[in-house]
Amino acid sequence: MSPLRVGVLLAVYVIFINYVMYHSTLSDMRSKMETLQANLDEQDKKIASQAQHIAQLDNRFKSFESNANSNNNDNNNNNNNDNTHNKNNDDKMIAGDTSRWSPSLAHEWYVTNGRRLFGSNYVPASASNQIEMWQSATFDIKEIDKELGWAQALGMNTMRVFLHDLLWKEDPKAYADRIDAFLEVASKHNIRPIFVLFDSVWNPEPRLGAQPPIVVGLHNSNWMQGPGSEALTDLKQRVRLQAYVEGVVKRYAQDDRVLMWDVWNEPDNTNYISYGHKEVYDKIERVETLLDEVFTWARQMTPKQPITSGVWHGDWQDFAQLGRVPKMQLRRSDIITFHNYNNAADFERRVLYLKEMHGRPLICTEYMARPRDSTFAAIIPVAKKHDVGLVNWGFVQGRTQTHIPWDSWEELYDKKEPIPWFHEVLRSDGKPYNNDETDVIIQY
């Protein structure tokens, strides 16, 4: 073959290869463009769905606000005429009306049940989270009995206790039997719990069975959200979550041993310091939708106990500037509950404008962080002055490690004990962390 022919063949081959590569690249680009367009179409659908949902919630908020204003006007008119409660509204509520309690009914309940309400958020020292507290393999009723006896000796009359939806999914009857056992022991010690149904704080990937090992020196290293991210994003699980809420509330709706229902702890908490990287990007919007339903599901069981969800962040003085979730919490709660880990002056400021704005009884369901000047000695006198119920975070030092501060998520306290402790009243052996504190508690 002549050199000329070889050169021509090589040139043709190179042209052919370039042609093939060009069309292959073009095909890949078309495929990627089609995938990108499909993703954009899916995002458009999500945005349209969220816009529709926001419009629906706007209508609901307007309805709630109208009803609240109507109730307040009715109560103001009645109070101008005489000092009696609005019995017509109360009678409707007792008869099974599914709307929010009137302010008069809320105050009537508080006079009977809430005055001098005092206790802790409770998980036994043997458990690192609410799943470990309640599941059959680690449910320790003897430990609970011992620790609630310590609480009774301090004069405590309530405990805020977290439940979990996965345990109800696993075996509703067995879980209810353990709740019954807890209530029997609590009642023996004259303690009426506030049950928390859902929680948006810490690990968004809860699981049953043996819990992960605790991380030594880390505040709440094992606490689990409920519902977790999977249940929050899977609409098919709404049926299961509804069955859990309705099943638990219905079972204890007329049980005097239960004080109150806290339907969702810090629902719009995104845990940006700890588990923010694991949270779903639209968590708040999804929680907003579900929280609205949870209030309704619980209310439809017509419990004799009040329903609430506590506001926890931001400045609540200007209601118009609040986010959609705290607005819903304040508009739908029978008793106004809140969290505050700041000093006495800030605590009192918030109490005053929550009372003025909403005209309902107040219970602080989380406080007491010693390094932040939120202490028993500082907060109890203010709460007593304004007739506010108090439930601090943490009772007995244990596997939750909440005596260690929040900043342990930035630097572990694995080689040193924090001074002072962040939370907790008692050491693991039942002795006070600070005798002066327990003296203040007993005197209250």
C-alpha positions as CSV (number, residue, x, y, z in Angstrom):
1,M,0.0,0.0,0.0
2,S,1.4,3.4,-1.0
3,P,2.2,6.0,1.6
4,L,-0.4,8.3,0.1
5,R,-3.2,5.7,0.5
6,V,-2.1,5.0,4.1
7,G,-2.2,8.7,4.9
8,V,-5.7,9.0,3.4
9,L,-7.0,6.0,5.4
10,L,-5.6,7.4,8.6
11,A,-7.2,10.8,7.9
12,V,-10.5,9.1,7.3
13,Y,-10.2,7.1,10.5
14,V,-9.4,10.2,12.6
15,I,-12.4,12.0,11.1
16,F,-14.6,9.0,11.8
17,I,-13.4,8.7,15.4
18,N,-14.0,12.5,16.0
19,Y,-17.5,12.1,14.5
20,V,-18.4,9.2,16.8
21,M,-17.0,11.0,19.9
22,Y,-18.9,14.2,19.0
23,H,-22.2,12.4,18.6
24,S,-21.5,10.4,21.8
25,T,-20.8,13.7,23.7
26,L,-23.9,15.3,22.2
27,S,-26.0,12.3,23.2
28,D,-24.7,12.5,26.8
29,M,-25.4,16.2,26.9
30,R,-28.9,15.6,25.7
31,S,-29.4,13.0,28.4
32,K,-28.1,15.3,31.1
33,M,-30.3,18.1,29.9
34,E,-33.3,15.9,30.0
35,T,-32.5,14.8,33.5
36,L,-32.0,18.4,34.6
37,Q,-35.3,19.4,33.0
38,A,-37.0,16.5,34.9
39,N,-35.5,17.7,38.2
40,L,-36.6,21.3,37.5
41,D,-40.1,20.1,36.7
42,E,-40.2,18.1,40.0
43,Q,-39.0,21.2,41.9
44,D,-41.7,23.3,40.2
45,K,-44.3,20.7,41.3
46,K,-43.0,20.9,44.9
47,I,-43.0,24.7,44.9
48,A,-46.6,24.7,43.6
49,S,-47.6,22.2,46.2
50,Q,-46.0,24.3,49.0
51,A,-47.7,27.5,47.7
52,Q,-51.0,25.7,47.8
53,H,-50.3,24.5,51.3
54,I,-49.3,27.9,52.5
55,A,-52.5,29.4,51.1
56,Q,-54.5,26.7,52.9
57,L,-52.7,27.5,56.2
58,D,-53.3,31.2,55.7
59,N,-57.0,30.5,55.6
60,R,-56.7,28.3,58.7
61,F,-54.7,30.9,60.6
62,K,-57.3,33.6,59.7
63,S,-60.0,31.3,61.0
64,F,-58.1,30.6,64.2
65,E,-57.5,34.3,64.8
66,S,-61.1,35.1,64.1
67,N,-62.2,32.5,66.6
68,A,-59.7,33.6,69.2
69,N,-60.8,37.2,68.9
70,S,-64.4,36.2,69.2
71,N,-63.6,34.1,72.3
72,N,-61.7,37.0,73.8
73,N,-64.5,39.5,73.0
74,D,-67.1,37.1,74.5
75,N,-65.0,36.7,77.7
76,N,-64.3,40.5,78.0
77,N,-68.1,41.2,77.7
78,N,-68.9,38.6,80.3
79,N,-66.3,39.9,82.7
80,N,-67.7,43.4,82.3
81,N,-71.1,42.1,83.3
82,D,-70.0,39.9,86.2
83,N,-67.0,37.9,87.5
84,T,-68.4,34.5,86.6
85,H,-66.9,32.2,84.0
86,N,-68.4,31.9,80.5
87,K,-70.4,28.8,81.3
88,N,-71.9,28.5,77.9
89,N,-68.5,28.1,76.3
90,D,-67.4,25.7,79.1
91,D,-70.5,23.6,78.8
92,K,-69.9,23.3,75.0
93,M,-66.3,22.1,75.7
94,I,-67.4,19.6,78.3
95,A,-70.0,18.3,75.9
96,G,-67.3,17.4,73.4
97,D,-66.9,20.5,71.2
98,T,-63.6,20.0,69.3
99,S,-62.5,23.7,69.4
100,R,-59.8,25.2,71.6
101,W,-60.7,25.7,75.2
102,S,-62.0,29.1,76.1
103,P,-59.7,31.3,78.3
104,S,-62.2,30.9,81.2
105,L,-62.1,27.1,81.0
106,A,-58.3,27.2,80.8
107,H,-58.2,29.3,84.0
108,E,-60.7,27.1,85.7
109,W,-58.5,24.1,85.0
110,Y,-55.4,25.9,86.1
111,V,-56.9,26.9,89.5
112,T,-57.7,23.2,90.2
113,N,-54.6,21.6,88.6
114,G,-51.8,24.0,87.7
115,R,-51.1,26.2,90.6
116,R,-47.7,25.6,92.2
117,L,-47.1,23.1,89.4
118,F,-43.4,22.1,89.8
119,G,-41.3,19.3,88.3
120,S,-38.7,18.2,85.8
121,N,-38.3,16.9,82.3
122,Y,-37.8,13.2,83.2
123,V,-36.0,10.2,81.8
124,P,-34.5,7.7,84.2
125,A,-30.7,7.7,84.7
126,S,-30.6,4.3,83.1
127,A,-31.8,5.5,79.7
128,S,-30.1,7.6,77.1
129,N,-33.3,8.6,75.3
130,Q,-37.0,8.1,75.3
131,I,-36.9,4.8,73.3
132,E,-34.4,3.3,75.7
133,M,-36.7,4.5,78.6
134,W,-39.8,2.8,77.2
135,Q,-38.9,-0.3,75.1
136,S,-39.5,-3.6,76.8
137,A,-35.8,-4.7,77.0
138,T,-34.7,-1.6,78.9
139,F,-37.9,-0.4,80.6
140,D,-36.9,-0.2,84.3
141,I,-39.9,0.4,86.5
142,K,-37.9,-0.2,89.7
143,E,-35.5,2.6,88.7
144,I,-38.4,4.9,87.9
145,D,-40.1,4.1,91.2
146,K,-36.9,5.0,93.1
147,E,-36.3,8.2,91.2
148,L,-39.9,9.4,91.4
149,G,-39.7,8.8,95.1
150,W,-36.8,11.3,95.2
151,A,-38.9,13.8,93.3
152,Q,-41.8,13.4,95.7
153,A,-39.5,14.1,98.6
154,L,-38.5,17.4,97.0
155,G,-42.2,18.4,96.7
156,M,-42.4,17.8,92.9
157,N,-45.9,17.1,91.6
158,T,-45.3,16.7,87.8
159,M,-42.8,15.3,85.3
160,R,-42.7,16.1,81.6
161,V,-42.2,12.7,79.9
162,F,-41.5,12.0,76.2
163,L,-43.2,9.2,74.4
164,H,-42.3,7.8,70.9
165,D,-44.3,6.9,67.9
166,L,-42.1,3.9,66.8
167,L,-42.9,2.1,70.0
168,W,-46.6,2.4,69.4
169,K,-46.0,1.2,65.8
170,E,-44.1,-1.9,67.1
171,D,-46.8,-3.0,69.6
172,P,-49.5,-0.6,70.8
173,K,-50.8,-2.9,73.6
174,A,-47.5,-3.7,75.1
175,Y,-46.5,0.0,75.0
176,A,-49.7,1.0,76.6
177,D,-49.1,-1.6,79.4
178,R,-45.8,0.0,80.1
179,I,-47.4,3.5,80.2
180,D,-50.0,2.1,82.6
181,A,-47.2,0.8,84.8
182,F,-45.5,4.2,84.8
183,L,-48.7,6.0,85.6
184,E,-49.4,3.6,88.5
185,V,-45.9,4.4,90.0
186,A,-46.2,8.1,89.3
187,S,-49.6,8.2,91.0
188,K,-48.2,6.5,94.0
189,H,-45.8,9.4,94.4
190,N,-48.5,12.0,93.7
191,I,-46.9,13.0,90.4
192,R,-49.1,13.7,87.3
193,P,-47.0,13.6,84.1
194,I,-47.2,15.9,81.0
195,F,-46.9,13.5,78.1
196,V,-45.0,14.8,75.0
197,L,-46.1,13.0,71.8
198,F,-43.6,14.3,69.2
199,D,-40.1,15.9,69.4
200,S,-38.0,17.7,66.7
201,V,-34.8,17.9,68.7
202,W,-31.5,16.0,68.2
203,N,-31.1,12.8,66.0
204,P,-33.6,12.7,63.1
205,E,-32.9,9.0,62.5
206,P,-34.6,7.1,65.4
207,R,-34.6,3.3,65.5
208,L,-35.9,0.6,67.8
209,G,-33.7,-2.0,69.4
210,A,-30.4,-1.6,71.1
211,Q,-29.5,2.1,71.0
212,P,-26.1,3.4,69.8
213,P,-23.4,3.7,72.5
214,I,-23.4,7.1,74.2
215,V,-20.6,9.5,73.3
216,V,-18.9,10.2,76.6
217,G,-18.8,13.9,77.4
218,L,-21.5,14.9,74.9
219,H,-24.8,16.5,75.9
220,N,-27.8,14.3,74.9
221,S,-25.7,12.3,72.5
222,N,-28.4,9.7,71.9
223,W,-31.7,11.6,72.0
224,M,-34.0,10.8,69.1
225,Q,-36.6,12.8,67.2
226,G,-40.0,11.4,66.7
227,P,-41.2,11.3,64.0
228,G,-37.9,11.0,62.3
229,S,-37.0,12.3,58.9
230,E,-38.2,9.2,57.2
231,A,-41.7,9.4,58.7
232,L,-41.8,13.1,58.2
233,T,-41.2,12.9,54.5
234,D,-43.3,9.8,53.7
235,L,-46.9,10.8,53.4
236,K,-48.0,7.2,53.6
237,Q,-46.9,7.1,57.2
238,R,-49.5,9.8,58.2
239,V,-52.0,7.1,58.8
240,R,-49.7,5.4,61.3
241,L,-48.9,8.7,63.0
242,Q,-52.6,9.5,63.3
243,A,-53.2,6.1,64.8
244,Y,-50.5,6.8,67.4
245,V,-51.8,10.2,68.5
246,E,-55.4,9.1,68.6
247,G,-54.6,5.8,70.3
248,V,-52.5,7.3,73.1
249,V,-54.7,10.3,73.7
250,K,-58.0,8.4,73.6
251,R,-56.7,5.7,76.0
252,Y,-55.9,8.3,78.7
253,A,-58.3,11.1,77.7
254,Q,-60.3,10.8,80.9
255,D,-57.5,9.6,83.1
256,D,-56.9,11.9,86.1
257,R,-53.4,10.6,86.4
258,V,-52.4,12.5,83.2
259,L,-52.0,16.2,83.7
260,M,-51.6,17.6,80.1
261,W,-50.7,16.8,76.5
262,D,-47.7,18.5,74.9
263,V,-48.3,17.5,71.3
264,W,-44.8,18.5,69.9
265,N,-41.6,19.7,71.5
266,E,-39.8,22.5,69.7
267,P,-41.4,21.5,66.4
268,D,-39.4,24.0,64.2
269,N,-36.0,23.1,65.7
270,T,-33.5,22.4,62.9
271,N,-30.6,21.3,65.1
272,Y,-28.1,23.2,63.0
273,I,-25.2,22.7,65.4
274,S,-25.7,19.0,66.0
275,Y,-27.6,17.2,63.3
276,G,-28.3,19.9,60.8
277,H,-26.5,18.0,58.0
278,K,-29.0,15.1,58.4
279,E,-32.2,17.2,58.5
280,V,-34.5,17.3,55.4
281,Y,-34.2,20.7,53.6
282,D,-37.9,21.5,54.0
283,K,-38.3,20.2,57.6
284,I,-40.1,23.3,58.9
285,E,-42.7,23.3,56.1
286,R,-43.4,19.6,56.6
287,V,-43.6,20.0,60.4
288,E,-46.0,22.9,60.0
289,T,-48.4,20.7,58.0
290,L,-48.2,17.8,60.4
291,L,-48.4,19.9,63.6
292,D,-51.7,21.3,62.4
293,E,-53.0,17.8,62.0
294,V,-51.6,16.6,65.3
295,F,-53.5,19.3,67.2
296,T,-56.7,18.3,65.4
297,W,-56.2,14.5,66.0
298,A,-55.5,15.1,69.7
299,R,-58.5,17.5,70.0
300,Q,-60.9,15.1,68.4
301,M,-60.3,12.6,71.2
302,T,-61.9,15.2,73.5
303,P,-59.5,14.8,76.4
304,K,-60.3,16.3,79.8
305,Q,-56.7,17.5,79.9
306,P,-55.5,20.6,78.1
307,I,-53.5,20.4,74.9
308,T,-50.4,22.5,74.3
309,S,-47.1,23.0,72.4
310,G,-44.5,25.3,73.8
311,V,-42.9,28.2,72.0
312,W,-39.1,28.2,72.5
313,H,-37.2,30.7,70.3
314,G,-37.4,34.2,69.1
315,D,-39.1,37.2,70.6
316,W,-42.8,36.6,71.2
317,Q,-43.7,40.2,72.0
318,D,-44.7,41.1,68.4
319,F,-47.1,38.3,67.3
320,A,-47.2,39.6,63.7
321,Q,-43.5,39.0,63.4
322,L,-43.6,35.4,64.6
323,G,-43.0,32.5,62.3
324,R,-45.9,30.3,61.2
325,V,-45.1,27.5,63.6
326,P,-45.0,29.5,66.8
327,K,-48.2,31.4,65.7
328,M,-49.9,28.0,65.4
329,Q,-48.6,26.9,68.8
330,L,-49.9,30.0,70.5
331,R,-53.2,30.0,68.7
332,R,-54.1,26.3,69.2
333,S,-52.8,25.7,72.8
334,D,-55.3,25.6,75.7
335,I,-52.6,26.5,78.2
336,I,-49.6,28.7,77.0
337,T,-46.3,26.9,77.5
338,F,-42.9,28.1,76.7
339,H,-39.1,27.5,77.1
340,N,-36.7,29.9,78.6
341,Y,-33.0,29.4,79.5
342,N,-32.2,33.0,80.2
343,N,-31.9,35.1,83.4
344,A,-34.7,36.2,85.6
345,A,-35.2,39.6,84.0
346,D,-35.7,38.0,80.6
347,F,-38.0,35.3,82.0
348,E,-40.2,37.9,83.7
349,R,-40.3,40.1,80.6
350,R,-41.6,37.2,78.5
351,V,-44.1,36.1,81.1
352,L,-45.6,39.6,81.2
353,Y,-46.2,39.9,77.5
354,L,-47.4,36.3,77.0
355,K,-49.9,36.9,79.8
356,E,-51.0,40.3,78.3
357,M,-51.2,39.0,74.8
358,H,-53.0,35.7,75.3
359,G,-54.8,36.0,78.6
360,R,-54.3,32.3,79.5
361,P,-52.4,30.4,82.2
362,L,-48.6,30.0,81.7
363,I,-46.4,27.0,82.3
364,C,-42.6,27.1,81.6
365,T,-41.9,23.5,80.4
366,E,-38.1,24.0,80.1
367,Y,-35.7,26.2,82.0
368,M,-32.6,26.0,84.3
369,A,-29.2,26.2,82.7
370,R,-26.8,27.3,85.5
371,P,-24.1,29.0,83.4
372,R,-26.8,31.1,81.6
373,D,-28.1,32.5,85.0
374,S,-31.2,30.4,84.7
375,T,-31.2,28.9,88.2
376,F,-33.8,27.7,90.7
377,A,-32.9,30.6,93.0
378,A,-33.4,33.2,90.3
379,I,-36.4,31.8,88.4
380,I,-38.6,30.3,91.2
381,P,-39.4,33.7,92.9
382,V,-40.4,35.3,89.5
383,A,-42.6,32.3,88.7
384,K,-44.2,32.4,92.1
385,K,-44.9,36.1,91.8
386,H,-46.7,35.7,88.4
387,D,-48.3,32.3,89.1
388,V,-46.4,30.4,86.4
389,G,-45.9,26.6,86.5
390,L,-42.3,25.4,86.3
391,V,-40.8,22.3,84.8
392,N,-36.9,22.4,84.6
393,W,-34.8,20.3,82.2
394,G,-33.2,17.3,83.8
395,F,-33.7,15.5,87.1
396,V,-31.1,12.8,87.7
397,Q,-27.6,12.6,86.3
398,G,-27.5,9.7,83.9
399,R,-27.0,8.4,80.4
400,T,-28.5,11.5,78.7
401,Q,-25.5,13.5,80.1
402,T,-27.4,16.7,80.1
403,H,-25.4,17.9,83.1
404,I,-22.9,18.7,80.4
405,P,-23.5,21.9,78.4
406,W,-24.7,22.4,74.8
407,D,-21.2,23.6,73.7
408,S,-20.0,20.0,74.1
409,W,-21.1,19.6,70.5
410,E,-18.2,21.8,69.7
411,E,-15.7,20.4,72.2
412,L,-16.3,17.2,74.2
413,Y,-16.2,17.2,78.0
414,D,-14.8,13.7,78.0
415,K,-11.9,14.5,80.4
416,K,-13.5,17.0,82.8
417,E,-16.7,17.6,84.6
418,P,-18.4,20.9,83.8
419,I,-18.4,23.5,86.6
420,P,-21.2,24.3,87.3
421,W,-23.4,21.6,85.9
422,F,-25.6,22.7,83.0
423,H,-28.8,20.8,84.0
424,E,-30.0,18.1,86.5
425,V,-31.0,18.4,90.1
426,L,-29.6,15.2,91.6
427,R,-26.5,13.0,91.2
428,S,-27.0,9.4,90.1
429,D,-27.1,8.3,93.7
430,G,-30.0,10.7,94.6
431,K,-27.9,13.2,96.4
432,P,-28.4,16.9,95.5
433,Y,-25.9,18.5,93.1
434,N,-26.3,21.6,95.3
435,N,-27.9,21.5,98.7
436,D,-28.8,25.2,98.5
437,E,-30.8,24.5,95.4
438,T,-32.8,21.7,96.8
439,D,-33.6,23.9,99.9
440,V,-35.1,26.5,97.5
441,I,-37.1,23.7,95.7
442,I,-38.5,22.3,99.0
443,Q,-39.4,25.7,100.3
444,Y,-41.4,26.4,97.1
